[in-house]
Every structure is written in C-alpha cells, then in structure tokens.
Amino acid sequence: MNREEREERLSQLRAQYDLYKSRPFELSVARGIPSKQQLALSEALINDVDIEEVISEDEIDIRNYGGLYGIKEARELFGSLMNTSLEETFVGGNSSLQLMYAVLNHFMYTSDNPWSKEETVKFLCPSPGYDRHWFMLEHLGIEMIPVPLTGQGPDMDTVEELASSDPAIKGIFVVPTYNNPTGETISDEAVDRLAQMNTAFEDFIILWDNAYVVHHFKEEKEVAKDILEASKQAGFPNRPIHFVSTSKMTLPGAGVAAIGTSAERLKELAKTFSKQLISFDKINQKRQVTFLKDKETIEKHMEKHAEILAPKFEWIDAIFSAFFDGDRKEFVEWTKPNGGYFVHLTTQDGCATSIVSKMREIGIQLTEANAAYPYGNNPRDNSIRLAPSNVSLDNLEIILEVLCVCIELVTLEKQEDSE
C-alpha cells in the first residue's frame, strides 16, 4: 500500500470510527466469565441437588466443625483430576486464587524460613500470563521476572538459566493447560525440565494453576504431563503445588478449589491454614461431588460447555481471517486455542494500548493492553487479550468487526507517524 492508498483508507476508517462514536456500544470482552447459558448447565446445584447423607465417607458431619483437608469424596474427585492420592489432596472453598495467595503468603511470612527475611524475593512469570497471578505477587512485594513463552510453555533455556543462578528466585507460575491468555499447553519436555532442573534456591516451588484442565472445546484434547509424578521421579517431590477448581465447571460464585502436592508439603501448608480456619464449606463440597460425581461425568458436563464456547472461538478466527488478508495480514496475529477461555492478539509494536483505548472510547471494554505482563509492562506494547465467553454470537460479531477497524486504523496511523 503506497502513501496515497493509505491516506484514502485512513479517511474511510476514520469516518467509520466517527459513526461508532456517534452511537457508542455497551459491550465487554474484558474478563473470562461464564455466560448465562453456561451457568444454566449447573442450576441444579441451587435447587435440585439433594444431600441425603450428612456424614461424609470419612465420617465427618458436614454440618459441623472439622475436616480441614476437605471431605474424603471431594478429595478423591479432585485427586482424579490432579492424579493425586488422598494424602496429597486438599479441598478448600470456591477460589483457587485464594488458595494460591494463601500458599504464597505462607512461604513469604509463616514458613520455617520465611522469604520476607531476605532482602529480595523474586518469581519467574511466563508471559503473556494471567494478570491476577501478577497482582498477588506484586501485592506481596515479590519482584516479578518475565519469561517468554514458546507456544509449548515457558522458554526453558531462560528458566533454567535464571533459576540456577539466583537464590532470590523462589519459584514460577505455570498455567499448564490452555494457558491464559495464549491457549498453549506445556510440552512433556518442558514439564520434565521444570521437574529436574537445578535451582539456586533449594526449596524452589512451581505453582501449577491448572484452571482449564478439562476445558476442551475441540476433539483434540490437550493434556499436560503430570508434574507431580515427574517431580517425584526427579527427586523433588515437594516442588510442584497443583491447583484446580470447579469455577468454570459449575458456578464460579459457589464452586470448590483444590490443592494437590506431596503429603509432606500438604502437612506443612495445612499447619498454617489451621491457624486461619477449622474447615471450608463441607456442605458445598458434598453438593459439588453429588452433582459432578466422577471424572467421566465431569467430561460429559464439559462437553455441554464446549457446545456453547466453541462457536465463539471459531467466529473470532473466521472474522479475523477474512479481514486480515493481503496487505493487512501483518497487522495482527491471533491464537487458535483448542480449549480454555481466551484468544491472545499480537499487534504490531506500539499499537495495543491505542487499540484498547479506541475501543473503550466507543463503549467496548477489553482487558487493559499488556495486562498479561508483570506490572502491565510490555516494552513492545503489542498484547491484547480477548475473553469472548460472556457475549452472544451476535454481539461478538459486532465487537470483532469494530475491533478489526480499530486495529487497522491504529496500525496505519502508526505507519504514517513513523515516516
């Protein structure tokens, strides 16, 4: 496209954008929230699930105090998702993020050798990653070190080099299955290298946030290798701490989350947790188990979610593929995940913030540009996350068409400014 053609196209795009400004929207693809149709799949949890037995399989009265680790049947159900034994499984409340924060807080302040006594505490942060991981690390005063992703998990050459050279680096966050927001699943090789690697800090931990472990929406189901088993074989059984939850399986506001780790590590964590509470909501744990039953039932339930979600991701790819061809092919790249909740856009450098701002000005909310990077700091300013789950296909089509206009407009203006 020569300068004259670009000016003509910019004139068209600006006129189109002015029309959007005259009739602003009220739409959002900012957060990965289940839609009403998805929530309806689990409405039975509110009205129809009957708890016939108030004594759990390990003889705990679920109405009363006790059972810090969770009831036996809930621990077995989550153990089937994490490949953990009963002694390696802890079941909590509705938030896996709360459990992650509690674990980090334990190591920071209440463990036998709290990190806070050291001058500097650091954590490795594969990026683009989950912004709420970065929020909790920043809140706890832990310095974040971004690590690039390869499409098959963290760049392990970088991870190994950093972890082996600096004892201030205490651990790493990993979203192993359908990473938020890139959608990639970690390779077997990367799992083995994480499990086996030498670290300058002896008690290095891996926070394994497996939020999308059963969230497939294509026939090709991606499965991350078992990090706990790999770490046991490597001689570091206490290294990984695995997290899952029913937040996007059933009802996020009333789900159940779980930890899977070595029995030794779990005893250490439970000792700290016991200072905060006697037990989590065991009635809700029983309710979830009664509804979800077993791993096979969960998989069938998640197929219903996939029927709702998959068309939205297919629509994103179809619209972007049609719009960004020819001269516009280099304006943006997008991921095509087989599961999870997000699509990640890689714009041309220096464009993401302006694109998100232009969308906001006309009433369409996106996650803040570059939020997937620690401190929101991405020197290339090229990262945008889309969360299409909570909008209808009709509204998603509107959002995508407007987004295509904004991407092209900002990119061409950037080209114009650089000449």
SEZABA-763956 format. One line per 4 residues: their letters; for each residue x, y, z negated of C-alpha. Coordinates in steps of 0.02 Angstrom, whole numbers, always signed. Layout:
<rs>
a = X,Y,Z ~ ...;
</rs>
This chain:
<rs>
mnre = +0,+0,+0 ~ +76,+165,+56 ~ +54,+330,-37 ~ -93,+388,+69;
eree = -186,+223,+47 ~ -152,+228,-140 ~ -221,+405,-156 ~ -379,+355,-64;
rlsq = -400,+202,-175 ~ -369,+304,-333 ~ -504,+426,-280 ~ -627,+283,-264;
lraq = -579,+208,-431 ~ -591,+375,-523 ~ -763,+404,-451 ~ -817,+231,-508;
ydly = -746,+261,-682 ~ -838,+428,-695 ~ -1000,+335,-661 ~ -961,+217,-805;
ksrp = -928,+366,-919 ~ -1096,+443,-874 ~ -1186,+283,-931 ~ -1075,+204,-1065;
fels = -1094,+23,-1120 ~ -1108,-57,-1292 ~ -1013,-219,-1269 ~ -868,-308,-1353;
varg = -745,-448,-1318 ~ -634,-400,-1465 ~ -648,-549,-1583 ~ -665,-736,-1563;
ipsk = -838,-752,-1639 ~ -954,-899,-1600 ~ -1110,-846,-1506 ~ -1286,-865,-1572;
qqla = -1307,-1014,-1458 ~ -1156,-1096,-1538 ~ -1215,-1056,-1714 ~ -1383,-1133,-1673;
lsea = -1296,-1301,-1647 ~ -1266,-1307,-1836 ~ -1427,-1231,-1902 ~ -1466,-1398,-1983;
lind = -1336,-1353,-2114 ~ -1453,-1217,-2178 ~ -1619,-1306,-2181 ~ -1609,-1489,-2134;
vdie = -1459,-1571,-2217 ~ -1517,-1665,-2371 ~ -1388,-1706,-2503 ~ -1458,-1866,-2576;
evis = -1313,-1907,-2690 ~ -1235,-1775,-2805 ~ -1097,-1891,-2862 ~ -952,-1895,-2739;
edei = -862,-2053,-2685 ~ -728,-2017,-2815 ~ -863,-1997,-2948 ~ -863,-1807,-2963;
dirn = -1029,-1720,-2996 ~ -1028,-1594,-2853 ~ -1142,-1478,-2953 ~ -1016,-1458,-3092;
yggl = -835,-1409,-3126 ~ -690,-1517,-3070 ~ -615,-1588,-2913 ~ -483,-1458,-2870;
ygik = -422,-1557,-2719 ~ -598,-1572,-2649 ~ -714,-1721,-2644 ~ -648,-1885,-2576;
eare = -763,-1894,-2425 ~ -714,-1718,-2370 ~ -529,-1756,-2391 ~ -550,-1913,-2286;
lfgs = -644,-1820,-2149 ~ -511,-1684,-2134 ~ -373,-1813,-2153 ~ -440,-1893,-1993;
lmnt = -409,-1728,-1902 ~ -236,-1698,-1976 ~ -177,-1881,-1985 ~ -151,-1863,-2173;
slee = -185,-1981,-2316 ~ -299,-1939,-2462 ~ -148,-1889,-2567 ~ -91,-1771,-2430;
tfvg = -257,-1680,-2405 ~ -332,-1532,-2497 ~ -505,-1461,-2457 ~ -549,-1282,-2502;
gnss = -679,-1150,-2459 ~ -735,-1078,-2294 ~ -574,-990,-2243 ~ -412,-1069,-2184;
lqlm = -338,-893,-2182 ~ -371,-882,-2369 ~ -276,-1045,-2394 ~ -132,-982,-2287;
yavl = -123,-822,-2387 ~ -128,-921,-2550 ~ +15,-1030,-2489 ~ +121,-881,-2437;
nhfm = +82,-792,-2600 ~ +138,-947,-2695 ~ +307,-951,-2610 ~ +326,-764,-2624;
ytsd = +286,-746,-2808 ~ +243,-904,-2908 ~ +353,-1046,-2846 ~ +501,-1107,-2947;
npws = +615,-999,-2838 ~ +505,-855,-2778 ~ +557,-770,-2619 ~ +519,-599,-2693;
keet = +678,-609,-2797 ~ +779,-594,-2638 ~ +821,-429,-2556 ~ +746,-477,-2387;
vkfl = +617,-607,-2337 ~ +588,-646,-2153 ~ +471,-755,-2050 ~ +476,-811,-1868;
cpsp = +324,-757,-1767 ~ +294,-838,-1597 ~ +218,-701,-1490 ~ +92,-667,-1420;
gydr = +12,-740,-1576 ~ -131,-722,-1699 ~ -141,-545,-1766 ~ -211,-598,-1935;
hwfm = -55,-701,-1967 ~ +45,-542,-1942 ~ -73,-442,-2056 ~ -44,-558,-2204;
lehl = +144,-564,-2179 ~ +154,-375,-2169 ~ +42,-357,-2322 ~ +159,-470,-2423;
giem = +310,-369,-2368 ~ +383,-509,-2262 ~ +486,-449,-2114 ~ +423,-520,-1950;
ipvp = +539,-578,-1811 ~ +452,-604,-1643 ~ +499,-761,-1546 ~ +447,-782,-1363;
ltgq = +328,-919,-1308 ~ +369,-1032,-1160 ~ +197,-1097,-1110 ~ +232,-1253,-1215;
gpdm = +257,-1174,-1385 ~ +395,-1066,-1460 ~ +561,-1043,-1371 ~ +654,-1172,-1474;
dtve = +827,-1114,-1425 ~ +786,-947,-1506 ~ +700,-1027,-1656 ~ +846,-1144,-1691;
elas = +975,-1007,-1672 ~ +884,-889,-1791 ~ +831,-1017,-1921 ~ +1004,-1094,-1932;
sdpa = +1095,-929,-1952 ~ +994,-829,-2079 ~ +940,-894,-2251 ~ +819,-748,-2267;
ikgi = +710,-832,-2134 ~ +592,-938,-2238 ~ +476,-1011,-2107 ~ +375,-998,-1948;
fvvp = +192,-986,-1899 ~ +134,-1103,-1760 ~ -38,-1120,-1680 ~ -3,-1290,-1600;
tynn = -161,-1322,-1500 ~ -230,-1191,-1380 ~ -128,-1051,-1457 ~ -217,-888,-1498;
ptge = -212,-798,-1378 ~ -111,-884,-1240 ~ -204,-1051,-1245 ~ -47,-1157,-1233;
tisd = -18,-1319,-1329 ~ +152,-1355,-1404 ~ +255,-1490,-1318 ~ +312,-1650,-1401;
eavd = +492,-1594,-1380 ~ +459,-1430,-1471 ~ +372,-1523,-1614 ~ +521,-1639,-1634;
rlaq = +645,-1495,-1630 ~ +545,-1400,-1762 ~ +541,-1554,-1871 ~ +726,-1595,-1853;
mnta = +812,-1427,-1844 ~ +944,-1371,-1967 ~ +895,-1214,-2063 ~ +1000,-1095,-2166;
fedf = +860,-1089,-2295 ~ +845,-1263,-2367 ~ +657,-1260,-2402 ~ +605,-1190,-2233;
iilw = +416,-1208,-2201 ~ +307,-1224,-2047 ~ +133,-1151,-2065 ~ +39,-1257,-1937;
dnay = -125,-1167,-1902 ~ -219,-1299,-1802 ~ -377,-1194,-1787 ~ -425,-1263,-1616;
vvhh = -380,-1446,-1639 ~ -549,-1508,-1572 ~ -597,-1355,-1470 ~ -581,-1428,-1295;
fkee = -691,-1373,-1152 ~ -617,-1472,-1010 ~ -599,-1658,-980 ~ -412,-1637,-1005;
keva = -396,-1635,-1194 ~ -230,-1570,-1256 ~ -162,-1644,-1417 ~ -10,-1583,-1513;
kdil = +108,-1713,-1582 ~ +91,-1750,-1768 ~ +209,-1626,-1853 ~ +193,-1710,-2024;
eask = +246,-1879,-1959 ~ +387,-1803,-1856 ~ +450,-1709,-2009 ~ +444,-1865,-2117;
qagf = +548,-1960,-1989 ~ +671,-1815,-1982 ~ +693,-1816,-2170 ~ +599,-1653,-2205;
pnrp = +427,-1713,-2265 ~ +391,-1551,-2360 ~ +424,-1437,-2212 ~ +253,-1429,-2124;
ihfv = +91,-1366,-2202 ~ -55,-1406,-2089 ~ -218,-1305,-2089 ~ -387,-1343,-2008;
stsk = -565,-1284,-2038 ~ -744,-1302,-1979 ~ -758,-1114,-1950 ~ -785,-1132,-1763;
mtlp = -860,-1307,-1775 ~ -1011,-1260,-1882 ~ -1043,-1093,-1969 ~ -893,-978,-1998;
gagv = -977,-894,-2146 ~ -1006,-1060,-2232 ~ -876,-1182,-2169 ~ -739,-1282,-2253;
aaig = -550,-1270,-2233 ~ -414,-1395,-2275 ~ -227,-1414,-2301 ~ -125,-1565,-2251;
tsae = +53,-1584,-2314 ~ +162,-1704,-2410 ~ +95,-1767,-2576 ~ +242,-1684,-2664;
rlke = +211,-1515,-2582 ~ +25,-1528,-2614 ~ +54,-1556,-2801 ~ +162,-1400,-2803;
lakt = +29,-1295,-2718 ~ -114,-1367,-2820 ~ -24,-1321,-2981 ~ -28,-1139,-2926;
fskq = -207,-1150,-2860 ~ -263,-1220,-3027 ~ -220,-1054,-3109 ~ -347,-967,-2996;
lisf = -496,-1086,-2994 ~ -562,-1253,-3054 ~ -630,-1306,-2885 ~ -701,-1240,-2723;
dkin = -884,-1262,-2672 ~ -907,-1451,-2676 ~ -1090,-1442,-2627 ~ -1041,-1360,-2464;
qkrq = -903,-1489,-2439 ~ -1034,-1626,-2458 ~ -1153,-1534,-2341 ~ -1019,-1521,-2205;
vtfl = -973,-1704,-2221 ~ -1156,-1757,-2212 ~ -1177,-1655,-2052 ~ -1011,-1693,-1965;
kdke = -994,-1872,-2030 ~ -833,-1926,-1944 ~ -708,-1883,-1807 ~ -814,-1960,-1670;
tiek = -967,-1859,-1722 ~ -861,-1701,-1726 ~ -801,-1733,-1549 ~ -979,-1756,-1486;
hmek = -1033,-1598,-1577 ~ -890,-1500,-1499 ~ -943,-1557,-1325 ~ -1100,-1453,-1353;
haei = -992,-1302,-1394 ~ -893,-1335,-1236 ~ -1050,-1330,-1129 ~ -1080,-1152,-1192;
lapk = -899,-1092,-1187 ~ -827,-1168,-1029 ~ -930,-1067,-904 ~ -867,-905,-981;
fewi = -686,-953,-955 ~ -723,-1013,-779 ~ -807,-846,-744 ~ -654,-749,-802;
daif = -541,-846,-686 ~ -663,-832,-540 ~ -686,-643,-553 ~ -502,-605,-580;
saff = -451,-721,-439 ~ -571,-636,-320 ~ -522,-458,-370 ~ -334,-475,-392;
dgdr = -278,-541,-224 ~ -173,-469,-85 ~ -91,-305,-137 ~ -169,-317,-310;
kefv = -103,-492,-351 ~ +42,-423,-452 ~ -65,-306,-559 ~ -107,-435,-693;
ewtk = -82,-617,-741 ~ -206,-714,-847 ~ -204,-881,-936 ~ -319,-1025,-890;
pngg = -335,-1125,-1052 ~ -412,-1298,-1071 ~ -482,-1253,-1242 ~ -482,-1129,-1384;
yfvh = -563,-957,-1384 ~ -454,-835,-1289 ~ -381,-779,-1124 ~ -220,-679,-1126;
lttq = -188,-545,-996 ~ -12,-491,-950 ~ -23,-322,-865 ~ +117,-227,-782;
dgca = +233,-148,-909 ~ +169,+10,-991 ~ -13,-17,-943 ~ -100,-117,-1080;
tsiv = -131,+25,-1204 ~ -205,+138,-1071 ~ -318,-1,-1004 ~ -389,-40,-1176;
skmr = -412,+147,-1210 ~ -506,+173,-1047 ~ -620,+26,-1086 ~ -655,+96,-1259;
eigi = -698,+267,-1187 ~ -841,+189,-1090 ~ -905,+84,-1235 ~ -820,-85,-1207;
qlte = -717,-144,-1355 ~ -563,-252,-1331 ~ -437,-308,-1461 ~ -305,-173,-1479;
anaa = -173,-187,-1345 ~ -18,-282,-1404 ~ -105,-336,-1567 ~ -37,-510,-1534;
ypyg = +138,-448,-1576 ~ +206,-416,-1753 ~ +168,-238,-1809 ~ +74,-218,-1644;
nnpr = +244,-177,-1571 ~ +270,-241,-1395 ~ +402,-136,-1304 ~ +333,-193,-1137;
dnsi = +154,-136,-1178 ~ +82,-273,-1069 ~ -25,-383,-1183 ~ -216,-389,-1192;
rlap = -322,-523,-1274 ~ -498,-567,-1213 ~ -621,-655,-1328 ~ -773,-698,-1220;
snvs = -865,-816,-1337 ~ -994,-696,-1409 ~ -1059,-615,-1249 ~ -1184,-681,-1122;
ldnl = -1125,-728,-948 ~ -1218,-578,-877 ~ -1132,-458,-996 ~ -966,-544,-971;
eiil = -982,-514,-785 ~ -1008,-329,-817 ~ -859,-320,-935 ~ -745,-410,-813;
evlc = -793,-304,-664 ~ -764,-145,-764 ~ -600,-214,-832 ~ -540,-252,-655;
vcie = -573,-70,-608 ~ -479,-7,-762 ~ -331,-122,-732 ~ -314,-65,-552;
lvtl = -341,+118,-596 ~ -210,+121,-734 ~ -85,+20,-632 ~ -98,+133,-480;
ekqe = -86,+289,-589 ~ +70,+216,-670 ~ +145,+187,-498 ~ +101,+365,-449;
dse = +181,+438,-606 ~ +342,+339,-581 ~ +375,+412,-408;
</rs>
